[in-house]
């Protein structure tokens, strides 16, 4: 029996995820803060892989998109990218 190799993923078909620790390090937060945000519905979208949590980096509502949407020009005006 021969196994066929899996096709190489394309940029659009491969979705990258950050784990909780990677995102906490990226933003200078504690993992507990991200856990609290998940419980209250704050923060970027996440996926559950059994007991592990992953945050999509790219795409609509991913980490990069969320970072763009929370930008402000001043304390009184929100900046829209």
Secondary structure, DSSP 4 states (H G I P E B T S, - for coil): --PPPPPPPPTTT---EEEHHHHHHHHT--HHHHHHHHHHT-SS--EEETTEEEEE-SSTTSHHHHHHHT-BSSSSSB---
